[in-house]
Amino acid sequence: MASGDPEIEVSPLSGIVTRDGVTVELAIYRMAGADEGWTLEVVDAANTSTVWDDRFETDDGAYAEFQRCLDEEGIELLLAGDVAPSLH
């Protein structure tokens, strides 16, 4: 009995991250069995989601981009749901 919903593979690098007193949920995931790359998503306390447009070849690559964003742009950027992080 197939449900129609695709199976999602969640990276073990996903989880709760707190920096400068701000907590967000980091989600790194991909479609199970697909070779489409990893999606990077950050959800804040107001349940606002920021999703990167680009996919990442590895979950480590997605995590590295998240860390780069935190280090260079700050966690506050991720709280503005209508502002997309810059992608390098």
Buried (B, 14 or more C-beta within 10 A) or exposed (E): EEEEEEEEEEBEBBEEBEEEEBEBBBBBBBBEEEEEBBBBBBBBEEEBEBEBEEEBEEBEBBBBBBEEBBEEEEBEBBBEBEEEBEEE
